[in-house]
Amino acid sequence: MTRLPRPLAPCLLVLAASLLGATVSAQSAIPYQGVLTDTDGAPLTGSVELTFMLWDAPTGGTPTWGETQTVTLDDGVFSVQLGAEDSFDPDEFDRPLYLGVSVDGGDELPRIPLGAAGTALGLRFPVAGTNATNAPALQISNTGSGFGIAVSGDGVGAVTAAGAGAESIGLLATAAGTGAAVSAVNMGNGPAGVFRVSGASSDEAALVASTEGTGPALSVATTNTGTVEPALTVRTAGNGAIGFEARHDGEAGFAGAFIIDDPDFVGSPLYAQSNAESASVLAVSGGDGPAVGAFANEGGTGLVAQRATTSGSGHVAEFVDPTDDNAEAAVVITAETQTTAVPALLVEHGGRGTAGRFEITSTAGIGTGLYARTIGPGVALHGTTSGSGTLAVGTWAHAASGSDAVPLRVSQDGTGDDIAVFQATTGVNQARIDRLGVGYFNGGVQSSGADVAEAFAVEGPVEAYAPGDVLVISTRTNRTVEKSAEAYSSLVVGVYATRPGLVLTERGIDDDLDDLVPMGVVGVLPTKVTAENGPIRRGDLLVTAATPGHAMRADPAALRVGVVLGKALEPFDGDGSGLIRVLVNAK
C-alpha cells in the first residue's frame, strides 16, 4: 500500500500563494505536486493511476468533481494539473472543499482542505506548477488599495520562490508607482526577510539591490526610537570572508557613505567592533585612490578610532601596506585650512602611555620611522609639553642587534640658518645647532664623562694601547703619540681616556675614528701608576715612570718645566702597578 506524505515544500508555497487572487474559468487548473513512498518511506517508481476527487466534507459528504490521471513517478515525485481531464465548475468554489486522492484504485487517502467560502480559489495545501513559455507562470494585478497577494503560514516558510532555469528568477516583483515592489512585514519576533544562498559552490550574493533611478539601491532604517540595536547587521561565518563589501564601479562618488543628519546627535556615523584577533575595519584600495577618506563638514572629527572597553591589547587603528614596490605612504593626512593653523594630525593620550609611536619593525627596512617635511615657512616637526613631562619630543629606534638604525635624523635643505632649535618658552631659544654643525647652549653643557680628549694617531698598532696608558709626543711622526718609556719625560701630554666627556678631532663627524685613540688632555682620568719612586699620596705631582705607559710620584728636587702630568686624587702604595684617578693637566 502506498501513502501520500506532505508535498515538496521548496517550490509549492509560492504557487499556492499566487493562486489566492486568481479567477476560476472553464480552463482553470490547479497545479499539484507530491511524493509517493511505501510504508517505509522509500520513494516509488514507475507509472501509477491517481484518482482525484473534490468533496464538500472532510469525511463522507458528496463529491463535486473528480478525474483520474496516469502519472510517471520520478524518484517518487509526480506533478499534475487538476482539471486537465475534467474542468472545474467555478460555482463550486463558493464553499469549503476537500481533495481526496487514491492510488491505483486503492483506499482514499485522508482528504486535504482546499479552501473556504469567500475565496476565489484559496488553496491551503501546497501546490506546484510549471511554465515552459516566457510568460509568467502566474500574474496577479491589483487595482484596489489592498494587497495583490497576501500569504500566511505556520510552517517553515509562508512564501517560497524557486527558479529552476540557469538564468531564471525565483521571485520577480515590479511596482510602477511610488510604492514598494516588495514589502516584508513580520508581526512577530522573527526577521521580516531572509535571503540565503544554499549552494555551497555558489559565488553569487544572497541579496542584490540595484537602481536605475536617482535614489539609493538599498535603504535600511530603524524607526523604533527606543531600540539600541543596529539598523543593519552583517555576519559571515566563512574563513577570510568579508562580512560587508561596498563597491563603486562609476567614475566618481563613494562606495559607502555613513551620515548623521541630526546636528545634536552624539554618536558615530560608522561603528566597527571586532571581538577576535582581527581588524574592526579593513580598508583596501585596488586603484590609485585612498582606501579610507574621512571628512568633517563642521566642527566634528572626520575619523575617530576608540577602544570600546578599558582593557585589551590590540591596536585601536592599524594601517598596513603589504606591497613591496609601492612608493606611497600607508596613511596620508592632509589639512587644507588656510586661515587657521590647525594640525592635519592630532594624537592625544589621556593615560600614561605614548601618544604616538612610529616604528620600522623590519630588520631590512631602510626608511624612516617618522618623516616630517615642510615646504613653507613653518616647522616640520614641533613638540610641546604642557605637563610635567621632561621631553616635548621623544624619539627612539627599536632595531635588531647590529642594525644601523638612526633614532633621530633632521635635515635642513632650505635657506634657514639652523638645523635644530630648542625652546623652553615659545620664542626664547635655549639651544640650537646651526647649519654648519655649531652648537649653542645658554645653560652650558653637562656630560657624563670627566675629561676633554682629542683623537690622536699612535705609533704601532692601536690594539697595543689601552685606557689609562700615559702618552707622550712621538719624536718620529708628526701629530702622533706613543706610550711613555722613561722617567721625567718632558714630552708627556696626556692619558688614554677611559670615557671622555668631549672628544675633539680634525676629522668630520661621520668619519671613522677606530684607528685613533682618545687622549685626555685635561680633566679627571683613570691613570696607570707605579710605586717605583715611593708610595703615592693624594695631591702628589705625577710624572712619567720608567715603566712604559705608567706614571709615578715626582721628586720635588728633580722637577723641571714640562714634566708634570697632573695631581693624584687617590693614593697608591702597592706593589707593581695600579689604576688611580688623576687630575690631568700636563705642564
NORHU-V417195 format. One record per run of one state. SS is the DSSP state (hx for helix, st for strand, lp for the rest). FROM is the first residue (numbers start at 1). TO is the last residue. Records with the same first field share a line. If there is no record, write none. Layout:
SS: FROM-TO  FROM-TO
This chain:
lp: 1-2  5-12  22-29  38-42  44-45  56-62  75-76  83-89  94-97  104-111  114-417  426-427  435-438  442-450  459-461  465-469  474-479  484-491  497-501  505-516  531-535  537-540  545-550  554-555  559-565  569-571  573-576  586-587
st: 3-4  30-37  43-43  46-55  63-74  77-82  98-103  112-113  418-425  428-434  439-441  451-458  470-473  480-483  492-496  502-504  517-530  536-536  541-544  551-553  566-568  572-572  577-585
hx: 13-21  90-93  462-464  556-558
